[in-house]
């Protein structure tokens, strides 16, 4: 709210820090009662309900409460035109309480908590007549007052499953109400053999603001959900294959699908590898599609021409992707000979990684203002933990008593700083989400209602984006500092951080180069090549 000045609402005249010309309540009022007309109470031209604006309705409710409660409340005041002579102004988002409001009697706001639903199980049925076809249903037109059938056994079973899931996963009151309402709309007319499409629930979420994901979990447990969502991989594949020759498109599509799903003699690979390989090859495939109709027509000279325009990591990445593509085509016998056979990738030259400066580390520490951000920062900077490993740390991997934590399958000792940050985060976690059953250490508002880890996008927002010392840079700097402090010993680095031997050797070589450079700056005479002893 910093930087915005207080003003008066254009409709109800409430005073406060507004987001626009009107307060949020008047914005909702205009959405529910579109159009403008003359108010019978104040005479202004604006959105009205039953002939009166929101300000007059608020004044009528206020006068009804002052009168000790009229038979019809605010309606009684508005029907008697002699009673509404003035308006009591108020502040925005200020709710007027009753003069003698009752004290809480149930330990919480509102009425006592509703009892749990009666235990239910899957309704029994013998035989179901199969439908000729399934028509798409528009649940947004469902009349909740007249069409709700709480006696439907499928609905009773769903409500019991939703209550069990909410109790075990710590669902809040708003989420429980939203899921219950969605289930009543979807299953009030459910019969044996019916299925509910995911797209039908999405329309409910868009129109009524209900929770489609949690509702789908309950329907999936019941076995009545038809997940008709189109995978994002299909849309991505269609975009990347657009413009390729038919023969090249067929082989490339089969190669990408095999990398994602696996094949008779190949296991599924990470979807990221398929994305990276196709992004590297698309320019070359488009160029070849203009001259050839199939990959069997591509020659060694065509491959060398493509690689001749590339340098460094880009060249090696394209060559690795081409090897994978042509090897797949050769196994399927769609080409006679691989044109990349015998072409060497070459040794990759690595630059010398420089340590982070103290100012860059201080900026990262200052940017971590929340308990979650401080925890992620410490795990990356002190324990060289990768982003994936941080997301997958579970609560049972933290042993504060013995000062141990398991990161990426490796037990590490807890230093005092990490222990303090963990204490702070666990206290915040228990206060913010006291009923969650998520077993992961790091959770947020979304993952607290389930059992999975936080998303990569959430961690990216917590990952000091825009700073010189990002999470990945802090992780690299921690390993480099260890090599500088303990000496360029690859075995020590591989043992301490679980590095691959080649990676450990690269870090050791990087540290050795930095140490030689630092020694040369301090003693220029010692920086030259070692000389043979002078013989007498």
N, C-alpha and C positions, 0 to 999 in steps of 0.2 A: 504494500500500500504506500510505500515511500514514493514521493514525487507527485502524488495525486492530491488535489485539494478537495475539501469538503464542499458540497453543493446541495441544492434542494431538488428533489424528484419533480419532474414536470407534471406527474399525474396526482400522486398522493401528497406532495409537498413535504415528504419526510426528509429530514436533514441527516447527511452522512457522507461517507466517501463512496461514491457511486462508480460503476463501471462505464456508465454512459449518461444519457439524459434522464434515464429512469432507473429506479431501484430494481433489484432482482424480482421482488414480489410483483411489481407492476408489469414487468416484462412477461412473467408467467401469466398474469391476469389478461394481458392483451393477446397472448397466444391462445388461451382458453376461450376468450370472448372476442373474436375478431370483429373488425368494423368499429365505427364511431357513431355516436348519437348524443343527443342532448340529455344530460343528467337531470332527473326530476328533483333532485335535492339541492344541488349547487348551481345548476344551469350551464355547466361547462360542456364542451363538445369533446368527448373522449370515449374509450371503451367502457361499456356499461353491462351490468347483469341485472336483468329484470327492471331496467329503467334507471338504475342507480350505479354510480361509479364506485371504485374501491374505497375512496376516502369516505364517502357517505356510509358504506357498509361498515367500515371500521368504527365510525362515530356511533352508528346504531348499536353495534355490539357493546361499545363502551357504555353507552347510556343504559342498555339493558342490564349490564352487570351492576351499575350503580343503583338501579331500581330494585335490586335484589333478585332479579331473574323474572322476565316476563314469560307469559305462556308460550309464545313463539319466538322469543329471543329478539334478534335484530329485525325480523320481519314485522313484529308488533310495533317497533319504533318507526319503521319506514311507512307503514300503513297509516299511522297517525301523523299527518304532515305538520301538525302544530308542534310536535316534539323536537324536530330537527331544525334548530335555529342557529347553531354555531358548530364549529369543528375544533376538536382538540388536536393540535399538532403533536407529532411524536418523532422520535429518532428512528432512523433506518435500522432494521433487524432488532428492534427492541420489542419483546413480547410483554404485553400488559398482563400481570398476574391478578388473580382474584384477591379482593381485600382480605379475605379470611380463607386462604387456600388450605386444604387439608394436609396434614403431615404424612409423609410416606409411610405406608403400612406394610409394604412387601419387601423392603430392603432395596428397591429399585424403582425407576420411574414407571408410571402407568400402572396398569392392572397386573395382577399376579401372573407368573409364567404359566403358559398353557401346558397341560399334561402331555406326555409323549403319546403318539398315536398307538393304537392297539396293535400288537404283533400280527403280521400278515405274511402270507407266502404266495407263491405263484398259483393263480387260479387253475383248477383242474378242468380239463375239457377233453373229450374223446376224439372228435373228428371235426374238421373245419372244411367248409366248401371253399376251394381256392378261387380267388377273384380273377376275372378275365383280364383286368389291368388295374393299375393303381393310379388314381387321379391325384394331382397335386392339390393340397388343401391349404386354404388361406386362414390360418388361425387368428390373424389380426381382427377378423370380423366376428369372432366368437363373443357371445353375450355372456359375460361372467355371472350376471345376476340370475338370468333365467336358464342358462344352459349347463351350469355346474351340477354334476351328479356325484356327490360324495359317497353314494352307495355303490359305485362301480368297483368291483373287486380289484381290477387292474390299477385303478387310482389309489385305492387303499394300500395295495402292495408297494406302489411307487412312493407314497408318502412315508411309509415305514422305512423303506430303504434310504430315502433322503434324510430322514431323521437319524438313522444309524450312521450314515456317512458324515453328516454334520457334527454329530457328537464325537466321532473318532478323529475328525480332522479340524475341529475347532472353528467351524463356520460361524460368522457373526450373525447378529439378528437380521440385518438387512439382506444378507445373502440367503439365509434360510427362508425369509418371506418371498424373495424373488423366485427361488427354485420351487417353492410350494405353489406359488401362483402360476408359474409356467406349467407345472405338472397338471394342475387342475384344468387349464385351458387345453392341453394336448391330449389328456387321457380321459376326460369326462365321457366321451363317446367311443372309447376304445373297445374293440371286440377281439376275440381270439383270432389270430392270423393277421391282424393289422400290423403295419410297421409305420414308423415315424421317420421321415427324412430329415437329415441335418439341415438342409436348406429351408425347411418349413420352420425350424426353431430359430434360424438366423433372422428370418423375417419378424419373428416375435421380438427378438432383441433390438432390432432396428426401430420397430414401431413403439414398443412399450418399455424399452430399457431393461428387459429381463436378462438373466445370465444364461446364455446358450451353452457355454462350455460345461458348467456344472450340471445343468439339466441333462445334457447329452451323456454325462457320466452315469447318471441314474438310469437312463434309458438303455445304455449299453450294458449295464449290469442286469437289467431285466431281459435283454436279448431282443428288444423290439426296435433298435435303432438301425437305420439304413444310412450309412455315411456316404452320401453322394457328392461330397466335396471333390473338386478336381485338384489333383496334386499340383503344387507349384512347379514341380520338375517338368510336368508336361507343358506348361506355358513357357518356361524357360527354354525347353528343347525346341519348341516350335519357333521361337524367336531366333535361336542360334542356327537352325537349319534352313531358315528362309534365305532363298537366293542360291542355294547349292544345286548342282546338277542332280538329276534323279538318281543316277547310279552312285555318285559320291554321297548323296544324302542317305541312301539306304544303308550303306556300310557304316557311315558315321553314326547314324541313329542306333544301329545294332551294337556298335562298340560302346557308346555311352550308356545304353541300357544295361549291357553286361557288366560294366564297371559299377553301376549302381546296385543291380539286383543279383549279380553273379551269374554263372553259367554252369554247364556240366562239369567243366574242369577248372573253374576259376571261382574264387570266393568274392563276395561283395566287397567293394572298396569304399572308402570314405567319399561321401558325395562331393566334398570339396575338391577331391582330385579330378573328378569329372568336370566340374566347373572350370578349374584352372587349365586343364588340358584343352578344353574346347575354346576357351578365351584365347589361348596361345595360338591355336591352329586355324581359327576362323578366317583371318586375312589370307593365309595361304590357300585354304580350301576355296574361298571365293575366287581367287585369282586362277586356280586350276579349273574351276567350273566354267570359266569363260572360254577355255581351250579344249578341255576334255569332258567326256561324259562318264568316265569311270576311273577309279583309283588305279586300275591295272595299267592305264596309259601314262601314269606319272613316271618319269625317268629319274635316274640319279642326278643328271644335270639340273633338272627342275628343283630337286631338293637342295643341291649345292647353291643354286641361284637364290633360293629363299634364305638359306643360312648365311650366305655371303653378305647380306644386308644387315645382319644382326651381330651383336657383340655382347660379351660378358654373360651374365645370368640369363638374359633373354634368349641368347642362342642355345644355351644348354637346355633350357626349359622347352623350347620348341622342338629340339632334336629328341628329347626324351618322350614328348607327346607323340611325335611322328613314329618313333620306334614302337610305342604301344599300339598305335592305330594300325600300322602295317603288319605287325606281328599278329594282331587279332584277325586281320583279313587273310593272312596266309594260313592260319589255323582253319579258317572257314573255307579255304580254297577258292576265294574270290579273286585272288591275284596269284601270279606265277612266281614272282620273286620280289623280295622287299628292296625298294630303291635306297633304303637307308643303311643297308648292310655294309659294314666296313667303315662307316663314317664315325670317327671318334669324337666323343664329347670334348675331350681335352681337360686339362687340369684347371680347376676354377681358382682364380686368384682372389684372396680375401684381403680386404683392407685392415688397417690397424685400428682397433676399437679404442677410443679414448675414454678415460674414466669421466664420470659426471663431476661437475664442479660442485662446491659446497653451496653456492647460491641456487643452483638448479634443484638440489636436494631440499633446501630450505623452502623453496617455492612449492614443491610437491607436498611437503609436510604441512605448510600453511593452507593449502587448498583442501586437505582432508579434514573437513569440519564436522562430519557425522561419525557416529561409532562404526558404521559399516565401512565407510571410506577409510578410516584409520586402521581397521582390521585388515582390509585388503592391501593397504599400503605397507603395513608391517610384514605381512606374509610374503609379499613380493620382494621387499628391500632387505629383510633379515634372513629369510629362508629360501630365496630364489624360487618361489613357487610360481608355476605357470597359471594362466587364467583358468584353464580347464581343471587343473588340480584344486584351485581355490574353490571353484563352484562345487566340486564333488566331495569336499571335506564333510564328514558326518560328525554328529555330536559325540558318538562313542569313540571317535579318533582323538578326542581331546582329553588328556589326563592331567588335570591341574595339580592333583595331589603329588604325583610322581614327576611332574614337570616334563611331560612328553606329549608330542603331537605327531600324528601320522599324516603325512602329505604325499600323495602320489604313491602310496604303498611303502613308504620309507619312514621309519620312526626317527624323530629329531628331538633334541632337548629344547626345552622352553627357557629362553632368557627372561630376565625380569621385565623388559619392555613389552615383549609379546604377551607375557602373563598378565600384565596390567591391562593391556588393550583387550585381551580376551575376557577378563573380568568385566570390563566396561560394556562390551558388546553383549555378553550373556545376560547382564542385568537389564540392558535395554531390550533385548529380545524377549525376556520373560515378562517385562512390563507391557511391551507393545503387543505381543501376541501370546497371552498366557495360556490359551487353550489349544494352540497349534500342535499337531502331531507330526510335522515335517521333521524327518531325521537329520536333515542337513544343517550344518553350522550357520551358513549364510542364507537368510530368507528375506523376502520382501512381502509387500501387501498381497501380491498375486500368488506367490508360491506358498504362503502360509496356509492357504486353504487346501493345498494338495500335499503331495509327497515328493515332488520332483525338485531338482535344483533350480536356482535362479537362472534367468535367460542370459545369453551372452550380451544382449543389448543393454540389460540392466547393469551388468558388470562393466560394459564399455562406458556408460555414463558415470560410473563410480571410478573409472580407471584413469582419472587425471587427463582426460582428453584435452589436447591443446597445449599441454605442458611439455617442456623438454624432457622431463623425467617421467615418462609414462610407465605403466606397470611392466611392460616388456623391457623397457630400457633399464629400469631399476633391477629387474631380475638379472639381466646381463651384467650390470655393474657390480652386483653382489658377487657373482662368480669370478669376475675379473679382479676385484679387490682381494678375494681369497687367494688367487694365484699370485698376486703381487705381494701379499703379506707372508704366505707360507713358501713362496718360491714356485717357479714354473714346473710343478710336478703333476703330470697328467693322471697318474694313479691316484693321488690324493684327491684331485678334483672329481674323478669318476666315482670314487668311493663316497665322497661327502655329498655330492649332488645327484648321483645316479646318472651321470652323463654317458653318452655313447663314447667309445674310445676315440673316434675321429674328432668328435666335438671337444673332448677333453684335451687332445693334442693341439687343436687349434687355439683354445684358450691359453694353454701353456706357451705356445709360440707367440701369441699376442703379448702376454705378460713379459716374456723374455725380451721382445723387441722394445717394449716400454722401459724396461730396466736398463737395457743397453743405451737407449737414448738418454735416459736420465743420468747415467754414469758419464756419458760423453759430454753432457752439458756442464757437469761439475768438474771434470778433468779432461780438457780437450786433448791432452797428450796421450791419454789412454784410449781414445776413441778410434785410433787408426788400427790397421791390421797388425796382428802380432808379428814381431820380427824375430828372426833366428839369432841366437846368441853369437856375438862376434868372436871368431876364433883368434887366438893370439898369432 
